[in-house]
Amino acid sequence: MNVKRFFDKHMGFFLMSPTIAVMVLIIIVPLIIGLVMSFFNYNLLTLHRGIPFIGFSNYSKALGDENFWMAFWNTLWWTAANVAGQVALGLSIALLLNQPVKGVGIYKALILIPWAIPSAVAALSWMWLLHPEFGLVNDIAVRLGLVSEPVAWLGRPLTAQVWVVIARVWKEFPLSALIFHAALQTIPKDLYEAAEVDGAGVWKRFWNITIPYLKSSIVVAITLITIWTFNSFNMIWVMTKGGPGGATEILATSIYKTAFQRYNFGFASSQSILMVIFLSAIIIFYLYRVEGKKID
Amino acid sequence: MYLSKKKRIRRALLVHAALFVLTFIILLPVLWMILTSLKPTAETLKFPSTILPENPTFQNYLAAWRNMRLGTYFVNSLYVSLMTTFVAIVLGCMGGYALARFRMKGEKAYLMFILVTRMFPAVVFLIPFFIMMRNLGLTDSFTGLIISYTVFSLPFSIWLLRGFFRNIPSELEEAARIDGCTRAKAFTRIILPLSAPGIAATAVFCFILAWNEFMFANTLIMSDSKRMLTVALVASISDFLVKWNELMAGGMITTIPVIIFYLFMQKYITGGLTEGSVKG
């Protein structure tokens, strides 16, 4: 058997092995290192004193830490608000785009723009919109008489919480709009017409035709948005760094601070692994329910 | 059509009006970014604001490019993004093709694994990566950043490319093989040209993934001259006096390449993103 034929016969193996090697090196190895680090007091500031093994101490410290739980609840609220906002806005836009009306294609291209903007740039442009002295939001609010003088929107806990959610919903909703729009297009148009002839009103048509057809894509959208929002970091980090006073501190920003501002890598690792454990239920649901069917 | 003409026109007007208003509100932050980028500094410091620039100027773009050194950062981002794309596409084509055409043990488990890694929070990788890169002397280096971006772009490109390759009927290859082609030849002569649009779409996604990234770039690069574009922009708001007009011009410079790509790639976006599960 010559070399060429040997290569030909085992081509699958030759093609797969480089990607598997790379995946092991850059994904499996770091995950193992992270896991191992979480059992050590790995602190860059006290490296000269060695890296003592401390068992589950990092974990028990995290689980008993008030700040950790505050970040946890903030993350849940942040995620829930994002899911609600993105699904509602995405669905409304998708329904409008799906109307049998000429010339709506241009809107489909335009609403995609926020999603194309790098999140760091989007966060900066929202900071400018919300600027405490010269921001457009203050300008509009003053003109409309909603506030008597400019407000530092990102400087107060409650308004900061609301605005970071608005900013991220604005940035991310186009994806769910596209998912819903694609699903809506699979609904046969004559179904609506028949229902209308039979005298079914707008709401009845929506509940009895649209929603059943959309059900599975709504499940997909909610699951994905939940995972992405739970993991997200950029918008909050740039806009508030978790402030003011921890009001917008989510797990991702809090862990980042533990690692790269306090250099406590062991503690940060254990928290990041707890984060994965919290997420695992929804990841398993997603794989089982949504993707399991597609992989064959 | 069962609807009367009058009713149809009324409905069309309503839909257009609703979409127009919504789209306008949605694009307002972008419009404001554009308008601000065209205003002289004094005008940005007015309250109430001038809506349209009174003395529109492109000076901010020049200032951002030169004074904020965005020219350097643009080249940095371009280099890292192109290299990330190259690595992801070469390895992704190999892996994606193997997964599409050969029966292998553990194939399903491997695909599941690829999906799962896309759902882990980035900090889970960032923390060990920082330590690894530090020990390998790869912090503050483009190579280190490119390697770390492969964590996200490779699973994504394998997944997407596998889908594109599977859509090409294997009979085409079999016919070529009967005519005496080796597998490698059949791949380069038949599969690659037919899947070119899919490969291009995947490449664009990988490029944008790297171009837009912030967290790793913010952590693994320390020296000022090696910064990525997104990091450089964010860093400039800690300056004592932020020039928002120049910053918005910088934002536009960072965004325009991506938007151009997106408008071309529109039809691939839904499928590509929900399947490959890119982070937001």
Boltz contact constraints between the chains, C-beta under 6 A:
constraints:
  - contact:
      token1: [A, 8]
      token2: [B, 182]
      max_distance: 6.0
  - contact:
      token1: [A, 8]
      token2: [B, 183]
      max_distance: 6.0
  - contact:
      token1: [A, 11]
      token2: [B, 183]
      max_distance: 6.0
  - contact:
      token1: [A, 12]
      token2: [B, 98]
      max_distance: 6.0
  - contact:
      token1: [A, 12]
      token2: [B, 102]
      max_distance: 6.0
  - contact:
      token1: [A, 12]
      token2: [B, 104]
      max_distance: 6.0
  - contact:
      token1: [A, 15]
      token2: [B, 94]
      max_distance: 6.0
  - contact:
      token1: [A, 15]
      token2: [B, 98]
      max_distance: 6.0
  - contact:
      token1: [A, 16]
      token2: [B, 98]
      max_distance: 6.0
  - contact:
      token1: [A, 19]
      token2: [B, 91]
      max_distance: 6.0
  - contact:
      token1: [A, 19]
      token2: [B, 95]
      max_distance: 6.0
  - contact:
      token1: [A, 26]
      token2: [B, 150]
      max_distance: 6.0
  - contact:
      token1: [A, 26]
      token2: [B, 151]
      max_distance: 6.0
  - contact:
      token1: [A, 27]
      token2: [B, 117]
      max_distance: 6.0
  - contact:
      token1: [A, 30]
      token2: [B, 125]
      max_distance: 6.0
  - contact:
      token1: [A, 30]
      token2: [B, 128]
      max_distance: 6.0
  - contact:
      token1: [A, 30]
      token2: [B, 129]
      max_distance: 6.0
  - contact:
      token1: [A, 33]
      token2: [B, 128]
      max_distance: 6.0
  - contact:
      token1: [A, 34]
      token2: [B, 127]
      max_distance: 6.0
  - contact:
      token1: [A, 34]
      token2: [B, 128]
      max_distance: 6.0
  - contact:
      token1: [A, 96]
      token2: [B, 15]
      max_distance: 6.0
  - contact:
      token1: [A, 96]
      token2: [B, 18]
      max_distance: 6.0
  - contact:
      token1: [A, 96]
      token2: [B, 19]
      max_distance: 6.0
  - contact:
      token1: [A, 99]
      token2: [B, 15]
      max_distance: 6.0
  - contact:
      token1: [A, 101]
      token2: [B, 12]
      max_distance: 6.0
  - contact:
      token1: [A, 101]
      token2: [B, 15]
      max_distance: 6.0
  - contact:
      token1: [A, 107]
      token2: [B, 19]
      max_distance: 6.0
  - contact:
      token1: [A, 107]
      token2: [B, 23]
      max_distance: 6.0
  - contact:
      token1: [A, 110]
      token2: [B, 23]
      max_distance: 6.0
  - contact:
      token1: [A, 111]
      token2: [B, 23]
      max_distance: 6.0
  - contact:
      token1: [A, 111]
      token2: [B, 26]
      max_distance: 6.0
  - contact:
      token1: [A, 113]
      token2: [B, 30]
      max_distance: 6.0
  - contact:
      token1: [A, 116]
      token2: [B, 258]
      max_distance: 6.0
  - contact:
      token1: [A, 116]
      token2: [B, 259]
      max_distance: 6.0
  - contact:
      token1: [A, 116]
      token2: [B, 262]
      max_distance: 6.0
  - contact:
      token1: [A, 117]
      token2: [B, 255]
      max_distance: 6.0
  - contact:
      token1: [A, 118]
      token2: [B, 212]
      max_distance: 6.0
  - contact:
      token1: [A, 118]
      token2: [B, 230]
      max_distance: 6.0
  - contact:
      token1: [A, 118]
      token2: [B, 254]
      max_distance: 6.0
  - contact:
      token1: [A, 120]
      token2: [B, 214]
      max_distance: 6.0
  - contact:
      token1: [A, 120]
      token2: [B, 230]
      max_distance: 6.0
  - contact:
      token1: [A, 120]
      token2: [B, 234]
      max_distance: 6.0
  - contact:
      token1: [A, 121]
      token2: [B, 251]
      max_distance: 6.0
  - contact:
      token1: [A, 121]
      token2: [B, 254]
      max_distance: 6.0
  - contact:
      token1: [A, 121]
      token2: [B, 255]
      max_distance: 6.0
  - contact:
      token1: [A, 124]
      token2: [B, 251]
      max_distance: 6.0
  - contact:
      token1: [A, 125]
      token2: [B, 29]
      max_distance: 6.0
  - contact:
      token1: [A, 125]
      token2: [B, 33]
      max_distance: 6.0
  - contact:
      token1: [A, 128]
      token2: [B, 244]
      max_distance: 6.0
  - contact:
      token1: [A, 129]
      token2: [B, 29]
      max_distance: 6.0
  - contact:
      token1: [A, 134]
      token2: [B, 45]
      max_distance: 6.0
  - contact:
      token1: [A, 134]
      token2: [B, 47]
      max_distance: 6.0
  - contact:
      token1: [A, 136]
      token2: [B, 32]
      max_distance: 6.0
  - contact:
      token1: [A, 139]
      token2: [B, 48]
      max_distance: 6.0
  - contact:
      token1: [A, 139]
      token2: [B, 49]
      max_distance: 6.0
  - contact:
      token1: [A, 172]
      token2: [B, 280]
      max_distance: 6.0
  - contact:
      token1: [A, 178]
      token2: [B, 270]
      max_distance: 6.0
  - contact:
      token1: [A, 179]
      token2: [B, 274]
      max_distance: 6.0
  - contact:
      token1: [A, 182]
      token2: [B, 270]
      max_distance: 6.0
  - contact:
      token1: [A, 193]
      token2: [B, 2]
      max_distance: 6.0
  - contact:
      token1: [A, 197]
      token2: [B, 2]
      max_distance: 6.0
  - contact:
      token1: [A, 227]
      token2: [B, 119]
      max_distance: 6.0
  - contact:
      token1: [A, 228]
      token2: [B, 279]
      max_distance: 6.0
  - contact:
      token1: [A, 228]
      token2: [B, 280]
      max_distance: 6.0
  - contact:
      token1: [A, 231]
      token2: [B, 121]
      max_distance: 6.0
  - contact:
      token1: [A, 233]
      token2: [B, 215]
      max_distance: 6.0
  - contact:
      token1: [A, 234]
      token2: [B, 214]
      max_distance: 6.0
  - contact:
      token1: [A, 238]
      token2: [B, 234]
      max_distance: 6.0
  - contact:
      token1: [A, 252]
      token2: [B, 123]
      max_distance: 6.0
  - contact:
      token1: [A, 255]
      token2: [B, 123]
      max_distance: 6.0
  - contact:
      token1: [A, 256]
      token2: [B, 123]
      max_distance: 6.0
  - contact:
      token1: [A, 259]
      token2: [B, 127]
      max_distance: 6.0
  - contact:
      token1: [A, 260]
      token2: [B, 219]
      max_distance: 6.0
  - contact:
      token1: [A, 265]
      token2: [B, 127]
      max_distance: 6.0
  - contact:
      token1: [A, 268]
      token2: [B, 127]
      max_distance: 6.0
  - contact:
      token1: [A, 269]
      token2: [B, 127]
      max_distance: 6.0
  - contact:
      token1: [A, 272]
      token2: [B, 123]
      max_distance: 6.0
  - contact:
      token1: [A, 272]
      token2: [B, 124]
      max_distance: 6.0
  - contact:
      token1: [A, 275]
      token2: [B, 121]
      max_distance: 6.0
  - contact:
      token1: [A, 276]
      token2: [B, 124]
      max_distance: 6.0
  - contact:
      token1: [A, 283]
      token2: [B, 119]
      max_distance: 6.0
  - contact:
      token1: [A, 291]
      token2: [B, 115]
      max_distance: 6.0
  - contact:
      token1: [A, 295]
      token2: [B, 108]
      max_distance: 6.0
  - contact:
      token1: [A, 295]
      token2: [B, 111]
      max_distance: 6.0
